Amino acid sequence: MSAALLALVTTFALVIAVELPDKTFVATLVLTTRFRAAAVFAGVTAAFAVQSVVAVAFGSALTFLPDPIVSLVVAALFGTGAVLLLREGFRRGEDGSHDAVRMGAAPATYARSAMTSFGVLFAAEWGDASQLATAGLAARYAQPFAVGLGSFAALVCVAGLATLIGRKIRGRIRPRLLQRVAGFVFAGFAVFALGHALLA
């Protein structure tokens, strides 16, 4: 096996193992219950592409980022997302008659959905285990393209699985309930990140 192929396969396997049980999967799934799956997938894929490039470009130097600051930024962004989702989820007047539903807030545009998804996942991945692993592997194998491609492919696979599950869940649960659950999940991420910053 060539060095480039070994680097690609190793990175793909490692990132898949790290991300499947991680907040990236959950955050993508939650976003898909709120926005159109295609827009979410486009946004998170763009975020993953940028993060993979950043990880490969900086290599192992990313491991020296000040962890408390990263955690505080992630906490603030997830906290903002939680406030927005909970405010919409508990808004009155849109769960009543058909007229009330028709007069409710217009669905988010494709661009807004994609940009929101990009922002959330970009923040979630910054300084994440998979990004740091990608940086370390890029430094170890000296195969930046192969490592970047392996990391990006793994992240896209995780996002694809999350959006597929999110679409199926969305069709069976009331949107209001999904927004409330999503808000509490994001709040949980914010609290976790804030706690990590304070204890670091």
N, C-alpha and C positions, 0 to 999 in steps of 0.2 A: 504494500500500500504506500502510495506516495505521501510525502510530508503534507502537501496541501489537502489531499483527501482525508488523511488522518486528522488534521486540524479541523476540517469541516464536520466530519462525523462526530468527533469528540465534543465539539462545541454544540452541535445540534442536540446530542443526547443529554449533555449536562444542562443546557438551558430548558429543554422540555421537562426534565426531572425537577428543576427548581421552580418553574413557572406554573405547572399544572395545579399544585395546591396553593399557589401564592395569590396575592391580591390582584395581580394582573388579570388572571382568569375571572375572578369575581367581579372586578370593576368593569371589564368588558361585557360580561353577562348582564350586569345591572344597567349599564348604558343601553344595551340592546332592548331591555324592557321599557326604556323611556323614549328612545329614538328609533328611526328606521335602521334596520340591520345593515343595509348597504352603506349608509352614511357613517355609522359607527365603525364598520370594518375599514372603510377608507381612512377615517381619522386615526384609528389606532395603528393601522399599517404605516401611515406616514410618520407617526410618533416613533414606532419601532425602528423605522429606517434611520431617522435622525439619531436616535439613541445608540443604535448599533455603530453608526459612523463615529459618533463621539467616543464611544468606548474603545473602538479600535484605534482612533487617532491619538488618544491620550494614553492608551496602554495601561500598564499597572499604576501609573501616576494617579488615576482616579481613586485608588484606595486611600490616598492621603487627603481627600476632601474632608473638611470639618463636618463630622457626622451630625452634631447637634443642629447646625444651621440647615443642613439638608432636611433633617427631620422636621424642623420648624416650618420650613417652606411647604413641605408635603402636608403637614397638619393644617396649615392655613388654607391650602387649595382644597383639600378634602372637606374641611369645615365649611368653606364657602359653598361647595357643591351640596353638602348636607342641608344647609339653610335653604338653598334654592329649591331642592327637591321636596323638603318637608313643607315649605310654604305653599308650594303648588299642590302637594298631596292632601293637605288639610284645608285647602281653599273651599269656601262654601259656594253653593249655587250651581254646581255643574254635575251633580249626581242625581238631580231630580227629574223633571219632565224631559221629553224629547226636545222641547224648545230650548230648555236651559242647556242641554248638551250642544245643540246647534249654535247657541250664542256664546259658548265657552271660548277659551283662548284657542287661537289658531295653532295647528301643529307646527313644530319647529321646522324651519327650512332645512334642505339638505346641507347647505353650507354651514349653517349654525350648528346642526347636529354633528357634522364632521369636525368642525373646529372645537366644539366642546369635548368631543371624544379625544381629539388630539391633545388638548390641554390636560385633561385628567390623566391620560395614560403617560404623557410625557413627564408629568410630575410624579406619578406612581413609580415609573421606571428609573427616575434619576437617583443614582446611588444605590439602586436595588442590587440584590445578590446576583441576578443574571447579568447586569451591566458590569459589575465588578469582575465576575467570572470571565466575561468576554474580554475585558481589558487584560486580565491576567493571562488568558490563553493567547491573546495577540502578542504579548511580550514573550511568552514562553516558546511558541512555535515560529515566530517571525514570519507568519503567513497571514497578514492583515486581511486580504480579500477573502480567503477561505474561512477564517474565523468570523468575519463580519457577515458573510453569506450564511454560515451555519446558524449563527445567533438570530439573524433576521428571519430565516426560514422557520426556526423553532417558534419564535414569537408569533409569526403569522399563523402557524398551525394552531397554537393555543387560542389566538383571537378568533380564528374560524370556528373552532369547536364551541367557544363561548357564545358567539353570535347565533349559531344554529340552535343551541339550547335555549338562548334567550328568546328567539322568535317563537319557538314552540310554547314556552311558558307564557309569553305575552298573549297568545290567543286563548288562554284558559283562565286568566286571572284579571280582575278588574284593574284598569290603569291606575286608578287612585290608590289602590292597595299596593301596587308595584312601586309607585312613587314614594309612598310612606316607607316601605321596606328598604328601598334604595337609599332614602335619606338617612335612615338609621344605620345602614351598613356603612355609608360614607362617614357618618359621625363616628362610628366605631374605628374606622381607619384613622380619622383625625385624632381621636383620643390616644390611640396606640402610638401614632407618630409623635404626639406631644409628650407622652410618657417616656418614649425612647429618648427624646431630646433632653428632657429634664434629668434623666438618670445617667445620661452619657458623661 
